[in-house]
Amino acid sequence: MLGWGSAGKRPGLVALLAGCAVIVPAATAHGGTAGPTVSLGKAKGFEYMRVTLQNVFSQAGAPAQCAGERFATGGGGAISGPGTEASLNTLQATSPTQGWQAEGSTTGVEGRKLTTYAVCGTKPVTESAGTDSFAPGAEFNSGLTCGGSERASSGGIGDVGGGGDVRIVGLFPAADPFDWIDSFKNAGSENTTVRHSVRCVSGYNLRYRSESARVRKGEAGKVVAKCKESEAVAGGGLLSTSGTSFDFDTWALGSKPWDSKQDARKVPEDGWLARVHNGADHRIDLTAHAVCRRKG
């Protein structure tokens, strides 16, 4: 696992990477009672789980757990309503391997609905992770790798300590020398600690799909990366850029499995939806990334 700061920018994909470090304290949470974790159905060896937490204000969420002997290859989350006063602060696997955790917050007067999703497969998973502390305004990108024959199926960013306001900018599969990139900003006024990770699998025939769209300044936008008809989504993520650079004036509102609604089962296995708010003074490019499993 490697991270870079803005002073160490390099050409190509690595040129987008940025990093920083400092100290810590402890976080608060406020939300209503979580509903039950429910199965949204099964497809091509995966089961899709969902849990919803109502009335979220300050960095609250609930984990979606896999059932039985299943393991989370990926997961996601979404926070309801306009993006000017809300953001996702955490999207990461739960410990050890059988669920996913989303957390969000709002500065508005009304609580929001926070939904967490877990994509649960039958094959064991591993994880590579790092934990670092960040000062207010720090921008960071983490390049992570899987071992041996493993491939990246998802990644995580977790605001794990300190009253910061972590804004998720990117979670996406990468080419050499890395397997996955996590990108985020501490938009709060306090130091905070962030855990950044990649989830790795073997035994799945994975394909990486992506789709991009423009988002106007001051607005929220979304885009879907679709799996092929013979595939099912195992994980996914997003990325906001301006030209060839990450855009740290954007933040995630949703990154989750998507249903085309063209099948009678209505299982969200057809692709990955990304939604962000663009807080920059210019248009940005939003890319959704779907990690799709082919048969065999």
Legacy VTK file of the C-alpha trace (Angstrom):
# vtk DataFile Version 3.0
C-alpha trace
ASCII
DATASET POLYDATA
POINTS 296 float
0.000 0.000 0.000
1.310 3.432 -0.977
0.073 7.005 -0.651
1.185 10.287 -2.217
0.853 14.001 -1.486
0.131 16.827 -3.878
3.855 17.633 -4.043
4.553 14.150 -5.427
2.273 14.125 -8.474
3.374 11.941 -11.369
2.263 11.519 -15.028
-0.714 9.308 -15.968
-2.822 7.592 -13.287
-0.142 7.994 -10.639
-0.089 11.737 -11.398
-3.538 11.975 -9.828
-2.457 10.683 -6.436
-2.186 12.826 -3.290
-1.501 12.241 0.451
-0.884 13.767 3.896
-0.700 12.766 7.556
-1.070 14.251 11.069
-2.831 13.266 14.403
-6.299 12.113 15.845
-9.294 12.363 18.329
-12.830 10.631 18.482
-16.059 10.727 16.404
-19.755 11.223 17.172
-22.819 9.636 15.610
-26.545 10.298 15.597
-29.175 8.252 13.820
-32.428 6.469 14.402
-32.966 2.742 14.794
-31.676 0.633 11.930
-34.121 -1.581 10.118
-33.461 -5.290 9.541
-30.906 -6.511 7.027
-32.882 -7.925 4.126
-31.917 -10.006 1.102
-32.690 -8.383 -2.242
-32.172 -11.704 -4.013
-29.499 -13.897 -5.550
-27.824 -13.925 -8.965
-24.938 -15.957 -10.415
-23.589 -16.999 -7.027
-24.041 -13.651 -5.244
-26.610 -12.502 -2.707
-27.373 -8.793 -2.320
-28.129 -7.493 1.187
-29.493 -4.116 2.308
-30.103 -2.286 5.593
-31.537 1.218 6.082
-31.042 3.740 8.890
-33.474 6.653 9.198
-32.933 10.132 10.636
-29.162 10.321 10.161
-27.415 13.558 11.123
-23.822 13.087 12.241
-21.768 10.257 10.720
-24.130 7.393 11.431
-24.893 4.189 9.593
-25.634 0.498 9.980
-23.744 -2.529 8.608
-25.296 -4.891 6.057
-24.204 -8.404 6.978
-23.911 -11.418 4.691
-25.920 -14.479 5.642
-24.511 -17.910 6.407
-21.159 -18.871 4.918
-20.956 -15.939 2.526
-18.255 -13.275 2.244
-18.543 -9.632 1.151
-16.757 -9.141 -2.175
-17.970 -5.557 -2.151
-20.611 -3.163 -0.961
-21.872 0.357 -1.088
-24.180 2.965 0.303
-26.345 5.984 -0.416
-27.598 9.010 1.497
-30.926 10.561 0.543
-31.786 14.092 -0.514
-29.821 17.056 -1.912
-26.044 16.904 -1.782
-25.337 20.474 -0.709
-25.800 19.529 2.960
-24.978 15.803 2.977
-22.218 13.330 2.127
-21.090 9.751 2.567
-18.185 9.600 5.031
-17.537 5.855 5.128
-17.823 2.990 2.652
-15.859 -0.027 3.834
-15.955 -3.697 4.722
-16.837 -4.734 8.251
-14.500 -6.918 10.238
-13.655 -9.627 9.561
-15.091 -10.343 6.088
-18.853 -10.795 6.118
-20.445 -7.394 5.683
-20.233 -3.783 4.600
-20.557 -0.477 6.438
-21.779 2.859 5.063
-21.940 6.057 7.115
-23.185 9.506 6.191
-23.916 12.895 7.667
-25.845 16.096 7.018
-25.570 19.685 8.182
-29.238 20.296 7.399
-32.135 20.565 9.834
-33.740 17.316 8.658
-32.287 13.843 9.099
-31.487 11.733 6.052
-31.994 8.094 5.122
-28.742 6.131 4.912
-28.743 2.788 3.077
-25.970 0.195 3.159
-25.503 -2.651 0.656
-23.363 -5.793 0.816
-22.522 -8.024 -2.147
-22.049 -11.515 -0.749
-20.240 -14.347 -2.543
-19.330 -17.911 -1.653
-15.541 -17.661 -1.992
-13.257 -16.336 0.783
-11.863 -12.812 0.520
-8.785 -11.017 1.812
-8.064 -7.372 2.484
-5.090 -4.991 2.311
-5.479 -1.807 4.356
-3.742 1.195 5.859
-4.747 3.720 8.545
-3.490 7.315 8.553
-4.297 10.600 10.295
-5.148 13.764 8.361
-5.227 17.483 9.073
-8.150 19.693 7.966
-8.066 20.200 4.200
-5.750 17.237 3.565
-6.253 15.473 0.219
-5.120 11.876 -0.118
-4.953 9.032 -2.646
-3.978 5.518 -1.694
-2.718 2.927 -4.171
-3.317 -0.624 -2.918
-2.388 -4.051 -4.269
-3.692 -7.605 -3.976
-1.439 -10.625 -3.672
-0.679 -13.479 -6.021
-3.568 -14.437 -8.296
-6.073 -12.300 -6.400
-7.931 -9.440 -8.061
-9.541 -6.341 -6.585
-13.321 -6.556 -6.233
-13.944 -3.416 -4.157
-12.306 -0.813 -1.942
-13.076 1.038 1.242
-12.701 4.399 2.938
-13.558 4.575 6.620
-13.698 7.746 8.743
-12.713 5.912 11.915
-11.731 8.590 14.389
-11.965 12.196 15.145
-14.805 14.491 14.190
-13.495 15.048 10.692
-15.686 15.416 7.617
-14.256 12.892 5.181
-15.431 13.381 1.587
-15.102 10.355 -0.712
-13.775 11.337 -4.152
-12.689 8.028 -5.685
-12.946 4.261 -5.178
-11.938 2.404 -8.321
-9.894 -0.436 -9.882
-6.545 0.597 -11.321
-3.891 -0.724 -13.670
-0.264 -1.488 -12.752
1.387 -0.830 -10.403
-1.786 -0.853 -8.275
-4.981 -2.892 -8.157
-7.188 -0.273 -6.497
-7.166 3.466 -5.701
-8.961 5.159 -2.769
-9.252 8.962 -2.882
-10.681 11.321 -0.256
-10.445 14.691 1.482
-10.754 15.802 5.106
-13.223 18.664 4.607
-13.715 19.149 8.346
-12.142 21.574 10.787
-10.520 18.873 12.961
-7.907 16.186 12.503
-9.337 12.791 11.653
-8.197 9.204 11.080
-9.083 7.315 7.917
-8.798 3.629 7.083
-8.332 2.923 3.353
-8.493 -0.606 1.953
-8.912 -2.960 -0.991
-10.926 -6.175 -0.980
-9.246 -9.012 -2.930
-10.674 -12.267 -4.322
-9.602 -15.287 -6.311
-11.704 -17.868 -8.107
-13.948 -15.283 -9.770
-13.656 -14.375 -13.450
-13.832 -10.583 -13.095
-14.263 -7.870 -15.705
-14.049 -4.130 -15.037
-16.680 -1.922 -16.685
-16.982 1.874 -16.538
-19.183 4.703 -17.766
-18.761 8.498 -17.451
-20.963 11.600 -17.452
-20.497 15.348 -16.926
-21.850 17.015 -13.777
-22.492 20.765 -13.762
-21.067 23.005 -11.066
-23.155 23.178 -7.906
-25.287 20.187 -8.907
-25.592 16.495 -8.109
-25.181 13.966 -10.907
-25.217 10.215 -11.366
-24.064 7.603 -13.853
-24.337 3.810 -14.142
-21.691 1.325 -15.299
-23.507 -1.739 -16.635
-22.411 -5.353 -16.527
-22.992 -7.557 -19.566
-26.105 -9.727 -19.698
-24.157 -12.854 -18.699
-22.510 -11.105 -15.722
-23.396 -10.110 -12.164
-21.871 -7.216 -10.229
-19.404 -8.189 -7.480
-18.435 -4.662 -6.395
-17.819 -1.203 -7.719
-16.965 2.408 -7.090
-16.621 5.892 -8.544
-14.224 8.673 -9.491
-14.608 12.454 -9.912
-12.055 14.244 -12.100
-11.309 17.520 -13.831
-9.135 16.801 -16.839
-6.439 14.403 -15.633
-6.709 15.336 -11.934
-8.897 14.159 -9.097
-11.417 16.832 -8.161
-11.460 17.196 -4.382
-14.326 19.706 -4.459
-16.749 16.854 -5.145
-18.101 14.236 -2.742
-19.953 10.937 -2.956
-23.682 10.681 -2.236
-24.110 7.147 -3.532
-22.043 4.178 -4.674
-24.131 1.023 -4.858
-25.252 -2.023 -6.866
-27.819 -1.186 -9.543
-30.856 -2.984 -10.996
-31.867 -2.477 -14.622
-35.455 -3.497 -13.720
-35.578 -5.532 -16.923
-35.809 -8.838 -15.105
-38.742 -10.071 -13.056
-36.570 -10.710 -9.982
-35.556 -7.064 -9.487
-32.183 -8.068 -8.043
-29.598 -5.220 -8.100
-26.942 -7.236 -9.935
-26.892 -5.493 -13.328
-24.291 -2.803 -12.663
-23.029 -0.069 -10.353
-24.509 3.386 -9.741
-22.368 6.374 -8.726
-23.805 9.688 -7.508
-21.822 12.759 -6.406
-22.320 16.415 -5.602
-20.120 18.820 -7.536
-19.040 21.602 -5.188
-16.464 22.952 -7.649
-16.846 26.103 -9.756
-16.607 24.109 -13.001
-17.994 20.974 -14.590
-16.492 17.653 -13.566
-16.400 14.162 -15.039
-18.032 11.442 -12.940
-17.123 7.820 -13.704
-18.934 4.788 -12.303
-16.917 1.571 -12.055
-18.529 -1.873 -11.997
-16.620 -5.025 -11.090
-18.530 -7.747 -12.926
-18.296 -11.514 -12.579
-18.464 -13.665 -15.687
-19.393 -17.313 -15.500
-16.471 -19.672 -15.310
LINES 1 297
296 0 1 2 3 4 5 6 7 8 9 10 11 12 13 14 15 16 17 18 19 20 21 22 23 24 25 26 27 28 29 30 31 32 33 34 35 36 37 38 39 40 41 42 43 44 45 46 47 48 49 50 51 52 53 54 55 56 57 58 59 60 61 62 63 64 65 66 67 68 69 70 71 72 73 74 75 76 77 78 79 80 81 82 83 84 85 86 87 88 89 90 91 92 93 94 95 96 97 98 99 100 101 102 103 104 105 106 107 108 109 110 111 112 113 114 115 116 117 118 119 120 121 122 123 124 125 126 127 128 129 130 131 132 133 134 135 136 137 138 139 140 141 142 143 144 145 146 147 148 149 150 151 152 153 154 155 156 157 158 159 160 161 162 163 164 165 166 167 168 169 170 171 172 173 174 175 176 177 178 179 180 181 182 183 184 185 186 187 188 189 190 191 192 193 194 195 196 197 198 199 200 201 202 203 204 205 206 207 208 209 210 211 212 213 214 215 216 217 218 219 220 221 222 223 224 225 226 227 228 229 230 231 232 233 234 235 236 237 238 239 240 241 242 243 244 245 246 247 248 249 250 251 252 253 254 255 256 257 258 259 260 261 262 263 264 265 266 267 268 269 270 271 272 273 274 275 276 277 278 279 280 281 282 283 284 285 286 287 288 289 290 291 292 293 294 295
